[in-house]
Amino acid sequence: MIITIGGLAGSGTTTAAKILSEKLQIPFLSAGEIFRQMAKEKGMDILEFGEYAEGNDEIDLEIDKRQAQLAKEKQNLIVEGRLSAYFVEADLKIWFVAPIDVRCKRISKREDKTVEVVKNEIIARGQSEATRYHEIHGIDINNMEVYDLVINSHSFNPEGIADIILKVTEVITCQQ
């Protein structure tokens, strides 16, 4: 089974993907990790690299290409990334939402930054990404029509989210 999990920064996609990967015993691929690795290779932080990517469509296209190719090569894979649902042929496409304050607190704790700094960063990053996605692919990141399931990750703990997704995979398996 191929599953995509997307959501804005701090919505919990990576944590849920890791737990789900363990429960289903299938690998997961993180587009965010690919992006962060590419930033590191260029000697930039995420914001700098995001701005660099705004002027260089090749960055986004390379991430999308890598995700799609790896998913084609696997029978079972969880692909975690904001645009994964648009480029990966998946059996289940999921999007996570969470209030901005919740997302800021999560990132603040993870990255040891103040909530105010994180809020400014994710607002700037979100605007940068939305612009790039629209200009490069014609994608409106706020359009949820491509997703089979939308989960408010603030309403459930990561284990609970993984359990919800497991139940949905059971239904899909029974319908096939």
C-alpha positions in Angstrom: 0.0 0.0 0.0 1.2 3.5 -0.9 0.2 6.2 1.5 0.9 9.9 1.3 0.8 12.1 4.4 1.0 15.9 4.0 0.5 18.9 6.3 1.9 22.3 7.1 5.0 22.7 9.2 4.5 21.4 12.7 1.3 19.5 12.0 2.9 16.2 13.0 3.3 14.5 9.7 6.8 13.1 10.4 5.9 11.8 13.8 2.8 10.1 12.6 4.6 8.7 9.5 7.3 7.2 11.7 4.8 5.5 14.0 2.7 4.3 11.1 5.8 2.9 9.4 6.6 0.9 12.5 3.0 -0.4 12.9 2.6 -1.4 9.2 6.3 -2.5 9.0 6.8 -0.5 5.8 9.4 2.2 5.1 8.7 5.9 4.9 10.2 8.7 2.9 10.2 12.3 4.0 10.2 15.1 1.4 11.0 17.6 4.2 14.1 15.6 5.0 15.1 15.7 1.3 14.5 19.5 1.4 16.5 19.9 4.6 19.4 17.8 3.2 19.5 19.8 0.0 19.6 23.0 2.1 22.5 21.6 4.2 24.3 20.6 1.0 24.1 24.3 -0.1 25.1 25.5 3.3 21.8 27.3 4.0 19.2 27.2 6.7 15.6 26.3 5.7 14.4 29.9 5.3 17.4 30.8 3.1 17.0 27.6 1.0 13.3 28.3 0.7 14.0 31.7 -0.7 16.7 30.2 -3.0 14.1 27.6 -4.1 11.7 30.5 -5.0 14.1 31.5 -7.7 15.1 28.0 -8.7 12.2 25.7 -9.8 14.6 22.8 -10.1 14.7 22.4 -6.4 10.9 21.6 -6.1 10.9 19.6 -9.3 13.8 17.4 -8.0 12.0 16.7 -4.7 8.8 15.9 -6.5 10.6 13.7 -9.0 12.5 11.8 -6.3 9.3 11.1 -4.3 7.3 9.9 -7.3 10.2 7.7 -8.6 10.8 6.0 -5.2 7.0 5.4 -4.8 6.9 3.7 -8.2 9.7 1.4 -7.2 7.9 0.2 -4.0 4.8 -1.8 -3.3 4.5 -0.5 0.2 5.7 3.0 1.2 4.6 6.0 3.3 5.6 9.2 1.5 5.5 12.3 3.8 5.5 15.7 2.2 3.4 18.7 1.5 2.9 17.9 -2.2 3.2 14.1 -2.1 -0.4 13.6 -2.8 -0.1 15.5 -6.1 2.9 13.5 -7.5 2.6 10.0 -6.0 0.1 7.5 -7.1 -1.2 6.4 -3.7 -3.9 4.2 -2.3 -4.5 6.7 0.5 -3.8 10.4 0.6 -3.9 12.1 4.0 -3.6 15.8 5.1 -3.0 17.0 8.6 -4.2 20.3 10.0 -3.5 21.9 13.4 -3.9 25.4 14.8 -0.9 27.7 14.1 -0.2 28.2 17.8 0.0 24.4 18.3 2.3 24.0 15.3 4.5 26.8 16.6 4.8 25.2 20.1 5.8 21.9 18.5 8.5 23.4 16.4 9.7 25.7 19.2 10.2 22.6 21.4 11.8 20.6 18.7 14.2 23.3 17.5 14.8 25.1 20.8 13.5 28.5 19.5 11.0 30.9 20.9 7.4 30.5 19.8 7.5 34.1 18.4 10.6 33.3 16.2 9.0 30.1 15.0 5.7 31.8 14.2 7.5 34.4 12.1 9.5 31.6 10.4 6.6 29.3 9.6 4.5 32.2 8.3 7.3 33.3 6.0 8.0 29.7 5.0 4.4 29.0 4.4 4.0 32.0 2.1 7.2 31.1 0.3 6.0 27.5 -0.3 2.5 28.5 -1.3 4.0 30.9 -3.9 6.4 28.3 -5.2 3.7 25.6 -5.4 1.3 27.8 -7.3 3.9 29.2 -9.7 5.6 25.9 -10.4 2.7 23.5 -10.4 -0.5 25.6 -10.3 -1.3 24.0 -7.0 -3.3 25.7 -4.3 -2.0 24.2 -1.0 -5.3 25.1 0.7 -7.4 22.9 -1.7 -8.2 19.7 0.1 -10.0 17.9 -2.8 -7.1 15.6 -3.6 -7.1 14.1 -0.1 -9.0 11.0 1.1 -8.7 11.9 4.7 -8.1 15.1 6.6 -7.0 14.8 10.3 -6.8 17.5 12.9 -3.6 16.4 14.6 -4.2 18.6 17.6 -7.3 16.5 18.5 -5.4 13.2 18.8 -2.0 12.1 20.0 0.4 10.6 17.5 -0.4 7.0 18.4 -4.1 7.7 18.1 -3.5 9.3 14.6 -1.6 6.2 13.5 -4.5 4.0 14.8 -7.0 6.1 12.8 -5.0 5.6 9.7 -4.6 1.9 10.3 -8.4 1.6 10.5 -8.7 3.4 7.2 -6.1 1.1 5.6 -8.1 -1.9 6.8 -11.3 -0.5 5.1 -9.3 0.1 1.9 -7.8 -3.4 1.9 -11.3 -4.9 2.4 -12.7 -2.9 -0.6 -10.0 -4.0 -3.0 
